[in-house]
Amino acid sequence: MRSMSTSRAAAVAATHFGIAGEVEELPGEVDDNFRIRAGDDSYVLKVSPEGTSASLLAARQFAMTRLATSGVPYQFPHPPAGGEAIVALPEGGSASLVTWVQGTTFASAGRPLDLAQDIGLLAGSVVRALEGFDHPALHHGGHWDLATAPSVLRQLGPHVRNRGDRELIDDVLDRLIVQIPKLQQLPKQVIHGDINDLNVLVAEADGGTEIVGLIDFGDISYSWRIAEVAIAATYAMLDQDDPLGIASEVVTGYSEIADVTAIEAELIYDLIRARLAVSACVAASRADQGNPHHAVSEFDVWDLLERLDYVDSVTAAAELARAAGRDVPEVPSTLAERRQAVMGGALSLSYESSADGPLHIVRGVGTHLYDTRARRYLDCVNNVAHVGHGHPDVVAAATAQIELLNTNTRYLHDSVVSYAERLVAKMPDNIEVVYFVNSGSEANELALRMARAATGRRAMAVLNHGYHGNTSAMVDLSPYKFNGKGGEGQPDWVTVLPLSDPYRAKVDNAAYEAAVNRLVGTGPQLAGFLGEAIVGCGGQVIPDAEDMRSIYRAIRERGGVCIADEVQTGFGRVGSHFWAFELHDLEPDIITMGKPMGNGHPLGAVATTRDVAAAFDNGMEYFNTFGGNPVSAAIGVAVLEVIEEEELQSNAAAVGSYLLSELRGLMARHDGIGDVRGSGLFLGIELVADRAIKTPDAALTQKVVDRGRELGVLLSIDGPHHNVIKIKPPMVFSMEDADRLVATVDVALSE
Ligand code: PMP
């Protein structure tokens, strides 16, 4: 509660310090702070509440004066020497005046990454300047003094009432308690104690942004020396993609100037977590007192605490100790080796050969993934997490149902029927019957059986470069597989139709006629056609609509059924429509679905016409142990509801068309981009060595993807020439995410 008016502040500044000027209120945790503008100069009038120890105020001023010799740009007392520095006010409390440092706070400048090391240097120079300085009033042990963290956490922890949050705090406390013998050996001295992102001021300079000052000496205290850099690092880490990387830089800068003992180095990481926990607890206790204090970003503090909870603290502590120049033997992670020993080698591992090694992701939130170093990545790959990683509605639906019951479709259950009704409502009118399965492959398998049951024939036609699943029949129907590495070539019951690619090879009508004519011939007779409306594995190719319609026509003329594989493209991903086949005005007989349906829970489905369903219902039971179980159904319903409530299809349309135009905008500067295409949030960037002759550039594509990972953006590659960057992120992808993606591609291509 502010106790002094601005007019009174003006009077105090004029009467006691001889500074007359315009007065503006400033934020402050304990003191009332005012900016006094006097001509070109500005000052800060600090009014400390009654009861603030006069000797503490004096000690702060001594410390500030001490810093004057350090070269640290800071606030110094006014008048600089002599005069009355601290004035007791008749109404109670006391006033002092310090100089104004011109600049923007580190926080409002967006916590610029390239200043991390400079923040460490600043902390180091403050520690060096205050070395040997002491004053009894500074041995106060307030709650911001990290040396009091164990008791602060014990005392204020109960104000955190959310169970998960409270566990985070308790973990930090437990760790501190274990470390007490080492904590007691930490060297102590007077430190600033609050080099946070609101107290470090920065300004634009010739070469970019630089630190111009340190303010607020209200938390100066005799404490652990290493706390100075731990606190500075904590605030620099907030809301960063690579918080530990940033902390390492801060610590490196610090250790260039200040001494760091082995024990200090080892404890930096624990102290960072301690500071976050203290900040969170103080905020919670203030909120309980009806006095929320928003000077530090509480959201970012909780976010970082939670992210660090998934970090291996031994590795993290070792990393920071190394940054401080103290070598700590590292325990190498053996997870990749263990995986290799027990899991099949045919599984692929992204970024396996990159310098940073494969990703070890432990958590997903919305469009972001987090690894074991708390590093945050923008996910442009995982279309399965359709409504966003860890969507709370989906988690809640799954949890509630699995607690209650999970069986199969041999019993009546409301949610599976409701789910089927809701799915059918999303389909064209003639599609009326649903079967639930557990994957896209299984959905296509079942669709194949249906096509065969409906026609009494066996052969199938597919589009070149298509992929339809991992089962033996689906590998046989996937040119992407049977013509790829380890493939056994085209089976005799499969016909491959050319993929009409508007960028590379639009199939002319004559060629199509010829290809379709080959369908009638010798060999097994045609049961139908299986194809995607945008061919993902073909490199996000949108075939010409007229060509797709002529395929459907030809198949029907020959008595076959048409299967639309919507495993990748369904559920609003293409933006303009709920299903991608609608882009071409196709009328499939069977629609297969998978990936996004369960937001990561294994869930697939086949929907078809009443006629096809009747033909399939030939007496043989179709039993699927897991397909359509109540948990899957509850999840499926939750996903559909989120798509509607959060209007994710229109988000895909808006963000997708923005991305298309921004990425196409990059073509003016980057000759390597041959084509940008797609619909909604299902896009491709095709990279070429020569735009005129469209030579595929797989090496450049790999380079962009690898650089993307370094910059915290996950991308993937596809297409027969491995030169198409695929973009198929969770549908909650925002405009800001889109900007970040475009900027990353831009940077990667510029290098
Ligand atoms: N069809 C298409 C078009 C696919 O992309 C995939 C998976 N990539 C599948 C089918 C197979 O789905 P699943 O991996 O769930 O079996």
Residues whose N, C-alpha, C, O or C-beta is under 5 A from the ligand:
A	BS01	PMP	S439 G440 S441 E442 Y467 H468 G469 D565 V567 Q568 G594
